[in-house]
């Protein structure tokens, strides 16, 4: 019978497809079929009932004919036929009666150690049948097998059926085989009597021994490891996956099971996207370790519990797109809330003593995420901006642009903003040309790709990868334009021009940030001031390598040397970051003329004292000039607010510089 879904042939009378598991509807013959067609169908049915030809043995057993006494064999000459018959008992024992399946398939070859796998279609434990050999190494054979009796409805099924013929449940399982003498499954077999049931824990069905071989039957799980699986792009599915895994560990620990494979390389994501704990080779039961005390006086199971939680923390970090070992608040390009980042950081550093505590923390983070989701429709942006030539320079080569937009659909606000600060460089006022080119190209390209894209019926926000790609592409376009302009002007003997860039796209409560050079973007929140971008300057690199002190960022004689800027090379590397915002949070984009003159402590003091972004910008410019004003100054402050709060000053929608006092 042919499956109407996948098109593959199945045995006659099958109710469910053996390949895709979907039900097969048998076609009834037409009511007006001719008698000749009916006879033909009956004839074909009779042919199908004929018994199959007997399977021939691989090695034909020939009868030995007695050799007459007068015909003695020569020691030097032996016929080829007699040589074939001289198989010693020892060799026959090594080959273990090479088997053949009903279709004539020879059993798989032995492993390197000589541990022969069973033949395909071999019955095990009077309840399982081998379907395929998946691997053979280190005296462990791994098979795909099927239950002959459905575990859900108890229906008996024909051999080699992948899905139950009555209820459609999967009959597949994984069977591992080893030598009893080697005690190969001492750890895994402990889970059989426990009957641990959780959708994220692979079931261990049974352990049995036959013919000096040990067998472990467990749930078959196919998929890639967490470390190799594609990342989820949205916070809620990521959090759900974390909760699923953490609750699975709670279940294991509640059953006294510790030491399961919880690392990102050992946890699998199955074909349905569900995380699965499948590796129990090193697991131990807490009851067996109660008397094992360490020098600290703490029981071994407690130590294993802490190891489990740290391994789980690494897996959660990988699920969130974080590189383990880095500061988790800066190590992901995904739009994650600070609450969720904090939970992962705490798990990595061993703050949680029990898996239940981790689950509780994740649920609290989920509540914060849901609260943020509810207020997302009430958000809007308030923006301030300012630029000044400073006290030393003759012209202002800094440029900025601030574009704010807001859509209200079905009473739901959809704020979007594009903000760019550029610090130009080059002789004969070439720097101001470069910075102006950059903000024009970047803002135009981002506006076309993001700002003027209408929200859907449900006000769906663009994915993080989409926005970050748009940011990188717009900056690359600006870089190419400046680079080509430099190439064209070289014949006239003009100096090359270039510019730094820091840019932010704010959509609802998420900021997508990019930078090249030493212009910066900061976050100011109830936790204080935090630099989000990394400087591409010589002194910043020396500090990162431990070759200079952090305070030398302001005083080093080569502090102005940058190794990455727009216009120097045909291609440019762009750093990108993602930051979730809460109402009251401010983003501050600025050139080095501000942050070099106004140290972080004073920046935070002004931002804290001035609630309106425009007033804060003006105060910052004033402070920079009072502290020396050695360079041009440019600053944009973007504040996220809720509709419940009335803005102190109307918001201008398009504001563009080169702004000069």
Secondary structure as a PSIPRED ss2 file (coil, helix, strand):
# PSIPRED VFORMAT (PSIPRED V4.0)

   1 X C   1.000  0.000  0.000
   2 X E   0.000  0.000  1.000
   3 X C   1.000  0.000  0.000
   4 X C   1.000  0.000  0.000
   5 X C   1.000  0.000  0.000
   6 X C   1.000  0.000  0.000
   7 X C   1.000  0.000  0.000
   8 X C   1.000  0.000  0.000
   9 X E   0.000  0.000  1.000
  10 X C   1.000  0.000  0.000
  11 X C   1.000  0.000  0.000
  12 X C   1.000  0.000  0.000
  13 X C   1.000  0.000  0.000
  14 X C   1.000  0.000  0.000
  15 X C   1.000  0.000  0.000
  16 X E   0.000  0.000  1.000
  17 X C   1.000  0.000  0.000
  18 X C   1.000  0.000  0.000
  19 X C   1.000  0.000  0.000
  20 X C   1.000  0.000  0.000
  21 X C   1.000  0.000  0.000
  22 X C   1.000  0.000  0.000
  23 X E   0.000  0.000  1.000
  24 X C   1.000  0.000  0.000
  25 X C   1.000  0.000  0.000
  26 X C   1.000  0.000  0.000
  27 X C   1.000  0.000  0.000
  28 X C   1.000  0.000  0.000
  29 X C   1.000  0.000  0.000
  30 X C   1.000  0.000  0.000
  31 X C   1.000  0.000  0.000
  32 X C   1.000  0.000  0.000
  33 X C   1.000  0.000  0.000
  34 X C   1.000  0.000  0.000
  35 X H   0.000  1.000  0.000
  36 X H   0.000  1.000  0.000
  37 X H   0.000  1.000  0.000
  38 X H   0.000  1.000  0.000
  39 X H   0.000  1.000  0.000
  40 X H   0.000  1.000  0.000
  41 X H   0.000  1.000  0.000
  42 X H   0.000  1.000  0.000
  43 X H   0.000  1.000  0.000
  44 X H   0.000  1.000  0.000
  45 X H   0.000  1.000  0.000
  46 X H   0.000  1.000  0.000
  47 X H   0.000  1.000  0.000
  48 X H   0.000  1.000  0.000
  49 X H   0.000  1.000  0.000
  50 X C   1.000  0.000  0.000
  51 X C   1.000  0.000  0.000
  52 X C   1.000  0.000  0.000
  53 X C   1.000  0.000  0.000
  54 X C   1.000  0.000  0.000
  55 X C   1.000  0.000  0.000
  56 X C   1.000  0.000  0.000
  57 X C   1.000  0.000  0.000
  58 X C   1.000  0.000  0.000
  59 X C   1.000  0.000  0.000
  60 X C   1.000  0.000  0.000
  61 X C   1.000  0.000  0.000
  62 X C   1.000  0.000  0.000
  63 X C   1.000  0.000  0.000
  64 X C   1.000  0.000  0.000
  65 X C   1.000  0.000  0.000
  66 X C   1.000  0.000  0.000
  67 X C   1.000  0.000  0.000
  68 X C   1.000  0.000  0.000
  69 X C   1.000  0.000  0.000
  70 X C   1.000  0.000  0.000
  71 X C   1.000  0.000  0.000
  72 X C   1.000  0.000  0.000
  73 X C   1.000  0.000  0.000
  74 X C   1.000  0.000  0.000
  75 X C   1.000  0.000  0.000
  76 X C   1.000  0.000  0.000
  77 X C   1.000  0.000  0.000
  78 X C   1.000  0.000  0.000
  79 X C   1.000  0.000  0.000
  80 X H   0.000  1.000  0.000
  81 X H   0.000  1.000  0.000
  82 X H   0.000  1.000  0.000
  83 X H   0.000  1.000  0.000
  84 X H   0.000  1.000  0.000
  85 X H   0.000  1.000  0.000
  86 X C   1.000  0.000  0.000
  87 X C   1.000  0.000  0.000
  88 X C   1.000  0.000  0.000
  89 X H   0.000  1.000  0.000
  90 X H   0.000  1.000  0.000
  91 X H   0.000  1.000  0.000
  92 X H   0.000  1.000  0.000
  93 X H   0.000  1.000  0.000
  94 X H   0.000  1.000  0.000
  95 X H   0.000  1.000  0.000
  96 X C   1.000  0.000  0.000
  97 X C   1.000  0.000  0.000
  98 X C   1.000  0.000  0.000
  99 X C   1.000  0.000  0.000
 100 X E   0.000  0.000  1.000
 101 X C   1.000  0.000  0.000
 102 X C   1.000  0.000  0.000
 103 X C   1.000  0.000  0.000
 104 X C   1.000  0.000  0.000
 105 X C   1.000  0.000  0.000
 106 X E   0.000  0.000  1.000
 107 X C   1.000  0.000  0.000
 108 X C   1.000  0.000  0.000
 109 X C   1.000  0.000  0.000
 110 X C   1.000  0.000  0.000
 111 X C   1.000  0.000  0.000
 112 X C   1.000  0.000  0.000
 113 X C   1.000  0.000  0.000
 114 X C   1.000  0.000  0.000
 115 X C   1.000  0.000  0.000
 116 X C   1.000  0.000  0.000
 117 X C   1.000  0.000  0.000
 118 X C   1.000  0.000  0.000
 119 X C   1.000  0.000  0.000
 120 X C   1.000  0.000  0.000
 121 X C   1.000  0.000  0.000
 122 X C   1.000  0.000  0.000
 123 X E   0.000  0.000  1.000
 124 X E   0.000  0.000  1.000
 125 X C   1.000  0.000  0.000
 126 X C   1.000  0.000  0.000
 127 X C   1.000  0.000  0.000
 128 X E   0.000  0.000  1.000
 129 X E   0.000  0.000  1.000
 130 X E   0.000  0.000  1.000
 131 X E   0.000  0.000  1.000
 132 X E   0.000  0.000  1.000
 133 X E   0.000  0.000  1.000
 134 X E   0.000  0.000  1.000
 135 X E   0.000  0.000  1.000
 136 X E   0.000  0.000  1.000
 137 X E   0.000  0.000  1.000
 138 X C   1.000  0.000  0.000
 139 X C   1.000  0.000  0.000
 140 X E   0.000  0.000  1.000
 141 X E   0.000  0.000  1.000
 142 X E   0.000  0.000  1.000
 143 X E   0.000  0.000  1.000
 144 X E   0.000  0.000  1.000
 145 X E   0.000  0.000  1.000
 146 X E   0.000  0.000  1.000
 147 X E   0.000  0.000  1.000
 148 X C   1.000  0.000  0.000
 149 X E   0.000  0.000  1.000
 150 X C   1.000  0.000  0.000
 151 X C   1.000  0.000  0.000
 152 X C   1.000  0.000  0.000
 153 X C   1.000  0.000  0.000
 154 X C   1.000  0.000  0.000
 155 X C   1.000  0.000  0.000
 156 X E   0.000  0.000  1.000
 157 X C   1.000  0.000  0.000
 158 X C   1.000  0.000  0.000
 159 X C   1.000  0.000  0.000
 160 X C   1.000  0.000  0.000
 161 X C   1.000  0.000  0.000
 162 X C   1.000  0.000  0.000
 163 X E   0.000  0.000  1.000
 164 X C   1.000  0.000  0.000
 165 X C   1.000  0.000  0.000
 166 X C   1.000  0.000  0.000
 167 X C   1.000  0.000  0.000
 168 X C   1.000  0.000  0.000
 169 X C   1.000  0.000  0.000
 170 X E   0.000  0.000  1.000
 171 X C   1.000  0.000  0.000
 172 X E   0.000  0.000  1.000
 173 X E   0.000  0.000  1.000
 174 X E   0.000  0.000  1.000
 175 X E   0.000  0.000  1.000
 176 X E   0.000  0.000  1.000
 177 X E   0.000  0.000  1.000
 178 X E   0.000  0.000  1.000
 179 X E   0.000  0.000  1.000
 180 X H   0.000  1.000  0.000
 181 X H   0.000  1.000  0.000
 182 X H   0.000  1.000  0.000
 183 X C   1.000  0.000  0.000
 184 X C   1.000  0.000  0.000
 185 X C   1.000  0.000  0.000
 186 X C   1.000  0.000  0.000
 187 X C   1.000  0.000  0.000
 188 X H   0.000  1.000  0.000
 189 X H   0.000  1.000  0.000
 190 X H   0.000  1.000  0.000
 191 X H   0.000  1.000  0.000
 192 X C   1.000  0.000  0.000
 193 X C   1.000  0.000  0.000
 194 X C   1.000  0.000  0.000
 195 X C   1.000  0.000  0.000
 196 X C   1.000  0.000  0.000
 197 X C   1.000  0.000  0.000
 198 X E   0.000  0.000  1.000
 199 X C   1.000  0.000  0.000
 200 X C   1.000  0.000  0.000
 201 X E   0.000  0.000  1.000
 202 X C   1.000  0.000  0.000
 203 X C   1.000  0.000  0.000
 204 X E   0.000  0.000  1.000
 205 X E   0.000  0.000  1.000
 206 X E   0.000  0.000  1.000
 207 X E   0.000  0.000  1.000
 208 X E   0.000  0.000  1.000
 209 X E   0.000  0.000  1.000
 210 X E   0.000  0.000  1.000
 211 X C   1.000  0.000  0.000
 212 X C   1.000  0.000  0.000
 213 X E   0.000  0.000  1.000
 214 X E   0.000  0.000  1.000
 215 X E   0.000  0.000  1.000
 216 X E   0.000  0.000  1.000
 217 X E   0.000  0.000  1.000
 218 X E   0.000  0.000  1.000
 219 X C   1.000  0.000  0.000
 220 X C   1.000  0.000  0.000
 221 X C   1.000  0.000  0.000
 222 X C   1.000  0.000  0.000
 223 X E   0.000  0.000  1.000
 224 X E   0.000  0.000  1.000
 225 X E   0.000  0.000  1.000
 226 X C   1.000  0.000  0.000
 227 X C   1.000  0.000  0.000
 228 X C   1.000  0.000  0.000
 229 X C   1.000  0.000  0.000
 230 X C   1.000  0.000  0.000
 231 X C   1.000  0.000  0.000
 232 X C   1.000  0.000  0.000
 233 X C   1.000  0.000  0.000
 234 X C   1.000  0.000  0.000
 235 X H   0.000  1.000  0.000
 236 X H   0.000  1.000  0.000
 237 X H   0.000  1.000  0.000
 238 X H   0.000  1.000  0.000
 239 X H   0.000  1.000  0.000
 240 X H   0.000  1.000  0.000
 241 X H   0.000  1.000  0.000
 242 X H   0.000  1.000  0.000
 243 X H   0.000  1.000  0.000
 244 X H   0.000  1.000  0.000
 245 X H   0.000  1.000  0.000
 246 X H   0.000  1.000  0.000
 247 X H   0.000  1.000  0.000
 248 X H   0.000  1.000  0.000
 249 X H   0.000  1.000  0.000
 250 X H   0.000  1.000  0.000
 251 X H   0.000  1.000  0.000
 252 X H   0.000  1.000  0.000
 253 X H   0.000  1.000  0.000
 254 X H   0.000  1.000  0.000
 255 X C   1.000  0.000  0.000
 256 X C   1.000  0.000  0.000
 257 X E   0.000  0.000  1.000
 258 X E   0.000  0.000  1.000
 259 X C   1.000  0.000  0.000
 260 X C   1.000  0.000  0.000
 261 X C   1.000  0.000  0.000
 262 X C   1.000  0.000  0.000
 263 X C   1.000  0.000  0.000
 264 X C   1.000  0.000  0.000
 265 X C   1.000  0.000  0.000
 266 X C   1.000  0.000  0.000
 267 X E   0.000  0.000  1.000
 268 X E   0.000  0.000  1.000
 269 X E   0.000  0.000  1.000
 270 X E   0.000  0.000  1.000
 271 X C   1.000  0.000  0.000
 272 X C   1.000  0.000  0.000
 273 X C   1.000  0.000  0.000
 274 X C   1.000  0.000  0.000
 275 X E   0.000  0.000  1.000
 276 X E   0.000  0.000  1.000
 277 X E   0.000  0.000  1.000
 278 X C   1.000  0.000  0.000
 279 X C   1.000  0.000  0.000
 280 X C   1.000  0.000  0.000
 281 X C   1.000  0.000  0.000
 282 X C   1.000  0.000  0.000
 283 X C   1.000  0.000  0.000
 284 X E   0.000  0.000  1.000
 285 X E   0.000  0.000  1.000
 286 X H   0.000  1.000  0.000
 287 X H   0.000  1.000  0.000
 288 X H   0.000  1.000  0.000
 289 X H   0.000  1.000  0.000
 290 X C   1.000  0.000  0.000
 291 X C   1.000  0.000  0.000
 292 X C   1.000  0.000  0.000
 293 X E   0.000  0.000  1.000
 294 X C   1.000  0.000  0.000
 295 X C   1.000  0.000  0.000
 296 X C   1.000  0.000  0.000
 297 X C   1.000  0.000  0.000
 298 X C   1.000  0.000  0.000
 299 X E   0.000  0.000  1.000
 300 X H   0.000  1.000  0.000
 301 X H   0.000  1.000  0.000
 302 X H   0.000  1.000  0.000
 303 X H   0.000  1.000  0.000
 304 X H   0.000  1.000  0.000
 305 X H   0.000  1.000  0.000
 306 X H   0.000  1.000  0.000
 307 X H   0.000  1.000  0.000
 308 X H   0.000  1.000  0.000
 309 X H   0.000  1.000  0.000
 310 X H   0.000  1.000  0.000
 311 X H   0.000  1.000  0.000
 312 X H   0.000  1.000  0.000
 313 X H   0.000  1.000  0.000
 314 X H   0.000  1.000  0.000
 315 X H   0.000  1.000  0.000
 316 X H   0.000  1.000  0.000
 317 X H   0.000  1.000  0.000
 318 X H   0.000  1.000  0.000
 319 X H   0.000  1.000  0.000
 320 X C   1.000  0.000  0.000
 321 X C   1.000  0.000  0.000
 322 X C   1.000  0.000  0.000
 323 X C   1.000  0.000  0.000
 324 X C   1.000  0.000  0.000
 325 X C   1.000  0.000  0.000
 326 X C   1.000  0.000  0.000
 327 X C   1.000  0.000  0.000
 328 X C   1.000  0.000  0.000
 329 X C   1.000  0.000  0.000
 330 X C   1.000  0.000  0.000
 331 X C   1.000  0.000  0.000
 332 X C   1.000  0.000  0.000
 333 X C   1.000  0.000  0.000
 334 X C   1.000  0.000  0.000
 335 X C   1.000  0.000  0.000
 336 X C   1.000  0.000  0.000
 337 X C   1.000  0.000  0.000
 338 X H   0.000  1.000  0.000
 339 X H   0.000  1.000  0.000
 340 X H   0.000  1.000  0.000
 341 X H   0.000  1.000  0.000
 342 X H   0.000  1.000  0.000
 343 X H   0.000  1.000  0.000
 344 X H   0.000  1.000  0.000
 345 X H   0.000  1.000  0.000
 346 X H   0.000  1.000  0.000
 347 X H   0.000  1.000  0.000
 348 X H   0.000  1.000  0.000
 349 X C   1.000  0.000  0.000
 350 X C   1.000  0.000  0.000
 351 X C   1.000  0.000  0.000
 352 X C   1.000  0.000  0.000
 353 X C   1.000  0.000  0.000
 354 X C   1.000  0.000  0.000
 355 X H   0.000  1.000  0.000
 356 X H   0.000  1.000  0.000
 357 X H   0.000  1.000  0.000
 358 X H   0.000  1.000  0.000
 359 X H   0.000  1.000  0.000
 360 X H   0.000  1.000  0.000
 361 X H   0.000  1.000  0.000
 362 X H   0.000  1.000  0.000
 363 X H   0.000  1.000  0.000
 364 X H   0.000  1.000  0.000
 365 X H   0.000  1.000  0.000
 366 X H   0.000  1.000  0.000
 367 X H   0.000  1.000  0.000
 368 X H   0.000  1.000  0.000
 369 X H   0.000  1.000  0.000
 370 X H   0.000  1.000  0.000
 371 X H   0.000  1.000  0.000
 372 X H   0.000  1.000  0.000
 373 X H   0.000  1.000  0.000
 374 X H   0.000  1.000  0.000
 375 X H   0.000  1.000  0.000
 376 X H   0.000  1.000  0.000
 377 X H   0.000  1.000  0.000
 378 X H   0.000  1.000  0.000
 379 X E   0.000  0.000  1.000
 380 X E   0.000  0.000  1.000
 381 X E   0.000  0.000  1.000
 382 X E   0.000  0.000  1.000
 383 X E   0.000  0.000  1.000
 384 X E   0.000  0.000  1.000
 385 X E   0.000  0.000  1.000
 386 X E   0.000  0.000  1.000
 387 X E   0.000  0.000  1.000
 388 X E   0.000  0.000  1.000
 389 X C   1.000  0.000  0.000
 390 X C   1.000  0.000  0.000
 391 X C   1.000  0.000  0.000
 392 X C   1.000  0.000  0.000
 393 X C   1.000  0.000  0.000
 394 X C   1.000  0.000  0.000
 395 X C   1.000  0.000  0.000
 396 X C   1.000  0.000  0.000
 397 X C   1.000  0.000  0.000
 398 X E   0.000  0.000  1.000
 399 X E   0.000  0.000  1.000
 400 X E   0.000  0.000  1.000
 401 X E   0.000  0.000  1.000
 402 X E   0.000  0.000  1.000
 403 X E   0.000  0.000  1.000
 404 X E   0.000  0.000  1.000
 405 X E   0.000  0.000  1.000
 406 X E   0.000  0.000  1.000
 407 X E   0.000  0.000  1.000
 408 X E   0.000  0.000  1.000
 409 X E   0.000  0.000  1.000
 410 X C   1.000  0.000  0.000
 411 X C   1.000  0.000  0.000
 412 X E   0.000  0.000  1.000
 413 X E   0.000  0.000  1.000
 414 X E   0.000  0.000  1.000
 415 X E   0.000  0.000  1.000
 416 X E   0.000  0.000  1.000
 417 X E   0.000  0.000  1.000
 418 X E   0.000  0.000  1.000
 419 X E   0.000  0.000  1.000
 420 X E   0.000  0.000  1.000
 421 X E   0.000  0.000  1.000
 422 X E   0.000  0.000  1.000
 423 X E   0.000  0.000  1.000
 424 X E   0.000  0.000  1.000
 425 X E   0.000  0.000  1.000
 426 X C   1.000  0.000  0.000
 427 X C   1.000  0.000  0.000
 428 X C   1.000  0.000  0.000
 429 X C   1.000  0.000  0.000
 430 X H   0.000  1.000  0.000
 431 X H   0.000  1.000  0.000
 432 X H   0.000  1.000  0.000
 433 X H   0.000  1.000  0.000
 434 X H   0.000  1.000  0.000
 435 X H   0.000  1.000  0.000
 436 X H   0.000  1.000  0.000
 437 X H   0.000  1.000  0.000
 438 X H   0.000  1.000  0.000
 439 X H   0.000  1.000  0.000
 440 X H   0.000  1.000  0.000
 441 X H   0.000  1.000  0.000
 442 X H   0.000  1.000  0.000
 443 X H   0.000  1.000  0.000
 444 X H   0.000  1.000  0.000
 445 X H   0.000  1.000  0.000
 446 X H   0.000  1.000  0.000
 447 X H   0.000  1.000  0.000
 448 X H   0.000  1.000  0.000
 449 X H   0.000  1.000  0.000
 450 X H   0.000  1.000  0.000
 451 X H   0.000  1.000  0.000
 452 X C   1.000  0.000  0.000
 453 X C   1.000  0.000  0.000
 454 X C   1.000  0.000  0.000
 455 X C   1.000  0.000  0.000
 456 X C   1.000  0.000  0.000
 457 X C   1.000  0.000  0.000
 458 X C   1.000  0.000  0.000
 459 X C   1.000  0.000  0.000
 460 X C   1.000  0.000  0.000
 461 X C   1.000  0.000  0.000
 462 X C   1.000  0.000  0.000
 463 X C   1.000  0.000  0.000
 464 X H   0.000  1.000  0.000
 465 X H   0.000  1.000  0.000
 466 X H   0.000  1.000  0.000
 467 X H   0.000  1.000  0.000
 468 X H   0.000  1.000  0.000
 469 X H   0.000  1.000  0.000
 470 X H   0.000  1.000  0.000
 471 X H   0.000  1.000  0.000
 472 X H   0.000  1.000  0.000
 473 X H   0.000  1.000  0.000
 474 X H   0.000  1.000  0.000
 475 X H   0.000  1.000  0.000
 476 X H   0.000  1.000  0.000
 477 X H   0.000  1.000  0.000
 478 X H   0.000  1.000  0.000
 479 X H   0.000  1.000  0.000
 480 X H   0.000  1.000  0.000
 481 X H   0.000  1.000  0.000
 482 X H   0.000  1.000  0.000
 483 X H   0.000  1.000  0.000
 484 X H   0.000  1.000  0.000
 485 X H   0.000  1.000  0.000
 486 X H   0.000  1.000  0.000
 487 X H   0.000  1.000  0.000
 488 X H   0.000  1.000  0.000
 489 X H   0.000  1.000  0.000
 490 X H   0.000  1.000  0.000
 491 X H   0.000  1.000  0.000
 492 X H   0.000  1.000  0.000
 493 X C   1.000  0.000  0.000
 494 X C   1.000  0.000  0.000
 495 X C   1.000  0.000  0.000
 496 X C   1.000  0.000  0.000
 497 X C   1.000  0.000  0.000
 498 X E   0.000  0.000  1.000
 499 X E   0.000  0.000  1.000
 500 X E   0.000  0.000  1.000
 501 X E   0.000  0.000  1.000
 502 X E   0.000  0.000  1.000
 503 X E   0.000  0.000  1.000
 504 X E   0.000  0.000  1.000
 505 X E   0.000  0.000  1.000
 506 X E   0.000  0.000  1.000
 507 X E   0.000  0.000  1.000
 508 X C   1.000  0.000  0.000
 509 X C   1.000  0.000  0.000
 510 X E   0.000  0.000  1.000
 511 X E   0.000  0.000  1.000
 512 X E   0.000  0.000  1.000
 513 X E   0.000  0.000  1.000
 514 X E   0.000  0.000  1.000
 515 X E   0.000  0.000  1.000
 516 X E   0.000  0.000  1.000
 517 X C   1.000  0.000  0.000
 518 X C   1.000  0.000  0.000
 519 X C   1.000  0.000  0.000
 520 X E   0.000  0.000  1.000
 521 X E   0.000  0.000  1.000
 522 X E   0.000  0.000  1.000
 523 X E   0.000  0.000  1.000
 524 X E   0.000  0.000  1.000
 525 X E   0.000  0.000  1.000
 526 X C   1.000  0.000  0.000
 527 X C   1.000  0.000  0.000
 528 X E   0.000  0.000  1.000
 529 X E   0.000  0.000  1.000
 530 X E   0.000  0.000  1.000
 531 X E   0.000  0.000  1.000
 532 X C   1.000  0.000  0.000
 533 X C   1.000  0.000  0.000
 534 X C   1.000  0.000  0.000
 535 X C   1.000  0.000  0.000
 536 X C   1.000  0.000  0.000
 537 X E   0.000  0.000  1.000
 538 X H   0.000  1.000  0.000
 539 X H   0.000  1.000  0.000
 540 X H   0.000  1.000  0.000
 541 X H   0.000  1.000  0.000
 542 X H   0.000  1.000  0.000
 543 X H   0.000  1.000  0.000
 544 X H   0.000  1.000  0.000
 545 X C   1.000  0.000  0.000
 546 X C   1.000  0.000  0.000
 547 X C   1.000  0.000  0.000
 548 X C   1.000  0.000  0.000
 549 X C   1.000  0.000  0.000
 550 X H   0.000  1.000  0.000
 551 X H   0.000  1.000  0.000
 552 X H   0.000  1.000  0.000
 553 X H   0.000  1.000  0.000
 554 X C   1.000  0.000  0.000
 555 X C   1.000  0.000  0.000
 556 X C   1.000  0.000  0.000
 557 X C   1.000  0.000  0.000
 558 X C   1.000  0.000  0.000
 559 X C   1.000  0.000  0.000
 560 X C   1.000  0.000  0.000
 561 X C   1.000  0.000  0.000
 562 X E   0.000  0.000  1.000
 563 X C   1.000  0.000  0.000
 564 X C   1.000  0.000  0.000
 565 X C   1.000  0.000  0.000
 566 X E   0.000  0.000  1.000
 567 X C   1.000  0.000  0.000
 568 X C   1.000  0.000  0.000
 569 X C   1.000  0.000  0.000
 570 X C   1.000  0.000  0.000
 571 X C   1.000  0.000  0.000
 572 X C   1.000  0.000  0.000
 573 X C   1.000  0.000  0.000
 574 X C   1.000  0.000  0.000
 575 X E   0.000  0.000  1.000
 576 X E   0.000  0.000  1.000
 577 X E   0.000  0.000  1.000
 578 X E   0.000  0.000  1.000
 579 X E   0.000  0.000  1.000
 580 X E   0.000  0.000  1.000
 581 X C   1.000  0.000  0.000
 582 X C   1.000  0.000  0.000
 583 X C   1.000  0.000  0.000
 584 X C   1.000  0.000  0.000
 585 X C   1.000  0.000  0.000
 586 X E   0.000  0.000  1.000
 587 X E   0.000  0.000  1.000
 588 X E   0.000  0.000  1.000
 589 X E   0.000  0.000  1.000
 590 X E   0.000  0.000  1.000
 591 X C   1.000  0.000  0.000
 592 X H   0.000  1.000  0.000
 593 X H   0.000  1.000  0.000
 594 X H   0.000  1.000  0.000
 595 X H   0.000  1.000  0.000
 596 X C   1.000  0.000  0.000
 597 X C   1.000  0.000  0.000
 598 X C   1.000  0.000  0.000
 599 X C   1.000  0.000  0.000
 600 X H   0.000  1.000  0.000
 601 X H   0.000  1.000  0.000
 602 X H   0.000  1.000  0.000
 603 X H   0.000  1.000  0.000
 604 X H   0.000  1.000  0.000
 605 X H   0.000  1.000  0.000
 606 X H   0.000  1.000  0.000
 607 X H   0.000  1.000  0.000
 608 X H   0.000  1.000  0.000
 609 X H   0.000  1.000  0.000
 610 X C   1.000  0.000  0.000
 611 X C   1.000  0.000  0.000
 612 X C   1.000  0.000  0.000
 613 X H   0.000  1.000  0.000
 614 X H   0.000  1.000  0.000
 615 X H   0.000  1.000  0.000
 616 X H   0.000  1.000  0.000
 617 X H   0.000  1.000  0.000
 618 X H   0.000  1.000  0.000
 619 X H   0.000  1.000  0.000
 620 X H   0.000  1.000  0.000
 621 X H   0.000  1.000  0.000
 622 X H   0.000  1.000  0.000
 623 X H   0.000  1.000  0.000
 624 X H   0.000  1.000  0.000
 625 X H   0.000  1.000  0.000
 626 X H   0.000  1.000  0.000
 627 X C   1.000  0.000  0.000
 628 X C   1.000  0.000  0.000
 629 X C   1.000  0.000  0.000
 630 X C   1.000  0.000  0.000
 631 X C   1.000  0.000  0.000
 632 X C   1.000  0.000  0.000
 633 X E   0.000  0.000  1.000
 634 X E   0.000  0.000  1.000
 635 X E   0.000  0.000  1.000
 636 X E   0.000  0.000  1.000
 637 X E   0.000  0.000  1.000
 638 X E   0.000  0.000  1.000
 639 X E   0.000  0.000  1.000
 640 X E   0.000  0.000  1.000
 641 X E   0.000  0.000  1.000
 642 X E   0.000  0.000  1.000
 643 X C   1.000  0.000  0.000
 644 X C   1.000  0.000  0.000
 645 X C   1.000  0.000  0.000
 646 X C   1.000  0.000  0.000
 647 X C   1.000  0.000  0.000
 648 X C   1.000  0.000  0.000
 649 X C   1.000  0.000  0.000
 650 X C   1.000  0.000  0.000
 651 X C   1.000  0.000  0.000
 652 X C   1.000  0.000  0.000
 653 X C   1.000  0.000  0.000
 654 X E   0.000  0.000  1.000
 655 X E   0.000  0.000  1.000
 656 X E   0.000  0.000  1.000
 657 X C   1.000  0.000  0.000
 658 X C   1.000  0.000  0.000
 659 X C   1.000  0.000  0.000
 660 X C   1.000  0.000  0.000
 661 X C   1.000  0.000  0.000
